[in-house]
């Protein structure tokens, strides 16, 4: 692992100032209560002045943090400074009050856990190492816990070492959990942000498509009028007039404009729903044609026209989701992709097959997670099976789809099975 990866101080690794301030106030108040309760109520002879001094310094640093540092999000370096100070302060306080035998010695792991959840792994490793060193020191060097000297009682070394080992195990376990939890949270957040970006982009495209189709609808009538008038004028003046060629040009150009507008609208415009409603088969053909224009891969759509005349809203989620999985099939295929549309009264099903390397066994159960890695040499880390597939799967599931991922026995590649119940599909 590179140091630049381990110590990611340049990245957006922040700890909320309010969170850190509140945690430190809780710690300071807890320390004051514990020290004073033991000294005044239980009458144990603690070095009360030194303990109060240590706690007071912690209080001053927290006041500075709360009122002097204006940033609401503390960078990794600032957060690390305060957490390291808190660790050293607690170490000294425990040194004064029995060392590792103090019941509160387990709190030594808190700074490392906070770091593992919010900060870089490098900072967490530094704090964890300092914690373990501090625990070793407190095991060997500390003032005797008040009350134990009265009874001339001493603990065997293995007992102290057992406490040390148990705290270290807890430190490692909870820090590891914090790192994994933080990592997954960050991945999910990033995936969610990209999902929002995709949705915004698709809605923009949908809106532009609607505007284009509306323009085509509005301009159709004036163009038809121009064409009719031009033809009538041509009949009136005949072919010998000097203006006849101009009228022929006007007729041909108006016809060309009409053809362009028909391509924009893509289908007959009916009842102002020309852009929102489309046959599933037509939608799949549009997506396939877009990939045929940029790829040499053979892409076939298999469908029964009589049984698959299903209308659906041209929702951005549906378009992006289908485009993602068809695009993945094209990307990984060697020569051929098959898209099969099947429907009956019980199910509507889209199968996407390719003759590529297929889905590796080690990740087939993880397909749909935002970040996955495969041991397969044929798949790179940016192959599209991670975040892109997660987005496509999430968007289709949002539209009531059920997805299955398998190896394709027929073509030897991957098989993506997308299905709806008819009632769920017509409602998307």
N, C-alpha and C positions, 0 to 999 in steps of 0.2 A: 504493500500500500504506500503511495506517495505521500510525502509530508503535506503537500498542497491539498490533498484530499482529506488527510487526517485533521489538520488544523485549518479549517475553512473560515478563517477570520474575514475574508473578503466577501463572503456570501451573506445573505440575509438571515443570519442566525441571531435572533433577538429574544430577550426575556422581558416580559412586561414589567415595568418599574413598579407599578402598584402591587403586582403579585409578590415581587421580591421584598418590597417594603413591608407588606402585611405579614409575610412569613417571618421576617426578622423581628417585627414587633411582638408576634406571638412567642418567639424564642426568648426575647429579652424579658417580657413579662413572666414567662414560665420560669426563667432562671432566677429572677428576683423573688418570686413566690417560694420556690424550692429552697433557696439559700436562707431566706429569712425564717421560713417555717422550721427548718432544721436547727437554726441557731437560737431562735427565740422561744419556739414551742417545745422542741425536743431537747433543748439545752445542750446541744453538742458543740464542742469547742472548735468551730471552724475558723479559719483565718478570714474573718468577716470583712475586714477593711480591704484586703487584697481582692477578695471575691467581688465586693461592690465596685472597686476600681475597674476591674476587667469588664463588668457588666455596663458600667457608666461609659466606658470608651465605646463599647458596642452601640449604646444608645446614641451617643454623639454622631457616630458614623451613619446611623440610620436617619437621623435628622438631616444630615448633609445630603444623603441620598434622596430624601423625600423633597426637600425644599431648594437645594442648590443645583441639583442636576435636573435640567429642564426637559430632557428627552423622555418621552413616554415609553419608548422601546430601547432597552439597553443592549448595546452590541455585545458580542461574545466576550470581548476582552474586558469590558467594564464589569459584566456579570461575574466573570471568572475572578476578578480582583476581590469583589465583596464576598463571594462564596469561600475563597481561600482564607480571607480574613476571619470569617465566621468559624471556619474549621480550626484555625490556630487559636482563636479566642476560646472556643469550647475545649480545646486540648489543654490550655493553661488552666481553665476553670476546673476541669476534671483532675488535673495534676494537684490542685489545692485541696481537692475533696475526695481522695481515695483512689484516683486513677481508674483503672479498668474495673475495679470492684464497685465503683459508683453505679447505682441502678440506671442512671441516665446515660451511661457510656454508649448505649446503642444509638443515641442520637448523632453520633459521629458520622453515620452513613448518610445523613440527610443532604448535605451539600452535594455529594456525588450523585444522589438520586435526582435532585433538582437539575443538575448539569446534564445528566443522561437524557432527561426529558425535553429540555429546551435548548441546550447548547451543543457545540461540536463534540465529536468523539475525542479529539485531542484534548480539549478542556476536561472532559470526563475522565480520561486516563490520568491526567495530571492530578486531579482532585482525588481519584481513587488511590493513586500511589501515595500521595501525602497522607491520606486517611490511614492506610495500612502502616506507614512509618510511624505516624502519631500513636496508633494503637500499640505498636511494639514498644515505643518509648514509655507509654503509660503503664504497660505491663511491668516494666523493670524499674521505672522511676516515678514515684508519686509520694505525696504525703499520706501517712497512715489514716485510714478512714476513722474519724472520731468515734470512740466507743470500743473499737477493737483492741486498742492498747490496754484498756481497763481490764479486760479479761485475759490479756496475754495470749490472744488467739491469732493464729496465722493459718493462711490457706496454703495447701500444697501447690507446688509449681504446676502440676498437671491440671489443676482446677483453673488457675489463671490462664494457662495456655488454651484450655477448653473454651473459656469465655472469648479469648482472642480469636480463635479459629471460627467460632460460631458467628461472631460479628463480621468477620471477613467474608465468610460464606454468604451471609445475608447481604453484605455490600455488593458482592459480585453478582448474586442472583437478581437483586432489585435494580442494579445499574444496567445489567443486560436486558431486563424486562423494559426498563425506561427507554433504552436505546432503540429496541425493536418497536415499542409502542410509538415513540416519537417518529421513527422512520416511516412506519405505516401511515401515521397521521399525516405526515408531510406529503407522502405519495398520494393519498386520497384527496388531500387539499389541492395538490397540483392537478390531479386528474379531473376534479370537479371544476377547477378554473378553466381547464382546456375544454371541458364539456360545455361550459357556458359560452366560451369563444366560438366553438363549433356551431352551437345553436344560434348565436347571434349572427354568424356568417350565413348560415342556411336560411334564416328568416330574412336577411337582407336580400339574398339571391331570390328567394320566393317573392319578396315584395317587388324586386326589379322585374321578375318574370310577369307578375301581375300587371305592372305598369306598361310593360311592352305589349302584352296581349290586349290591354285596354286601349292602348294607342292604335293597335292594329284594327280593333273593332270600330273605333271612332273614325279612322281614316278610310275604312272600306267603302262607305257610302259616297263621300266626295270623289274618291278615285273612280268609282263606277260611273258617276255622273260625268266626270271629265272624259272618260273613255267613250261613253255614249254620244256626247256632244261632238267629240272629235270625229267619230265615225260618221255622224250625220253631216257634218261640215264637209268631210271628204267626198261623200256622195253628191253634195250640192255643187261643189266646185269642179269635180272630176279629176282625172289624172293629169291633165295637161296644164293645170294651173301651176304657177311658180311656188305656190304654197302647199302643193300636194305632198311633197317630201317632208315638209315640216309637220303636217298632220299625221303622216305615217309614223314619224318619229315620236310624236305625242302619243299616239295609240300604243305603239310598242313599249314606250317607257312607262305608261300607266299600267299596261299589262305586267311589266316587270315589277313594278312597285306592289301590285296586288299579290304576285307570287311571293315576294319577300315578306309581306305582311302575313300571308298564309303560313309561311315557315315559322314566323315568330309565334303566331298563335298555336301552331302545331296541329290543330284539329278544328273542326267546325265549332263555332261559338254558339252556345245555346244558353239562354236564360241567365246570363252573367256568371255562369259557373265554368267558363271555358278553361280557366287555369287551375281551379281548385279540385275538380273531379277528373279522374283519369282511370282507364282500365289498367289493371295490374299488369297484364301482358304488354300494353303499350309502355308503361313505366319501365318494365324490365328491358324492353327493346331500346328505349332511350339511353338507359345506363350502359347497356352492352355496346351500342353504337359509339358512345363516347370513348370506350376503351379500344374498340376496333380502329378508331382513327389514329391512335397513338401506339398501337401494339400489333405485332405480326402473329400473335397467338390466335388460333382458331377458337371462336366463342360461339356456341350454339345455344339457342333457346328452344326447348322442347315443350310444347304445349298443345292442348286440345282446344281449338278455338271455340267450339260449340259449348264446351263445359266451363271455360275460363273467362267468360265475359263478366268479370267482377269489377265493379267500380269502387274506387277508394279516393280519399282526399290526398292531394299531393302534399303531404306534411313533410317539413324539413327533416324530422326525425326518421321517417320512413325512407326518404330518399338517401340521406347520408348513411343510414345503417346498411341498406342494400348495396349501395355503392362501395362501402368499405369492404364487405365480404367478397363481392365480385372482384373488386380491385386486388384483394389479397390473393384470390385464386389465380388471377392473371399474372401477378407478380411471381408466384411460386411455380406456376405450371411450366412444363417443358414445351408443350405444343398445343394442348387442347384444354378447354374449359367447357363444361356443360351446365346450363341452368335449366332446371326442370320445374315447371309450374303444374301442380295437380290440385284439383278441388272436387269435393262432393258435398253432400248435405252435412257431413260430420266434421270435415277438416279442410283447411286451405294450406297448402304446403309448397315451399320453395326449397329445392335442393341445389346446392352449388358444389360441383365436383371439379377437381382438377387432376392432372397427371404429374404433379410435382412430387417432392420428397415426402409429403404427408406430414401429419402432426406427430412430433416425437412423443414416445410413450411417457417420458419423464415430465411432460408439461400438459398432457391432454386433459388431466383433471383440473389444471389451473387456468385453462383458457377462460378469459373474461376478467381475470385480475389485472389491475392497471400496470404492474411491472413484473414480468416473468423472464427468466433466463433458462435456456436449454443447453444441454451438453452437446447437442447436435452441431457438427461442423458446418452443416448446410444452412443453418439459421444464425444470423448475426443478432447483436443486441438491439439493433434498430430495424428489425425485420418487419415490424408492424403487428406482431402477435401480442404485443403488450398493451400499451396505452390506446392505440388505434382500435384494436379489437374490443377493448373495454368500453370505449366510447360507442362503437357500433352496437355492441350487445346491450348496453344501457339504454340507448335511444330506441332500439327495437322493442325491448322489454317494456319501455314506457308506453309503447303502442300495442301492448297486450300480447306480444309475440313470445313463444317459447323456442329456445335455441338448444341444439345438440351439436357436439363436435366429435367426429369419428375419423378413423382412417378409411379411405375409400378402397374397397376390395376390387372394384371393377377397373378403375383407372389407375389405381396404385397411389393416389395422392390423398388430399384431404377431402372431407365431406362436411359441409355445414348444412344443417337441417333447420329451417325456420318455418314455424307453423302457427296458425291461428285457428280458433274455433270461428265459424262463419259469423256469429253474432258479435264476437270481439273484433273481428277484422273490419266489418262494415262500420263499426263505431269509431275506428281510428281516424 
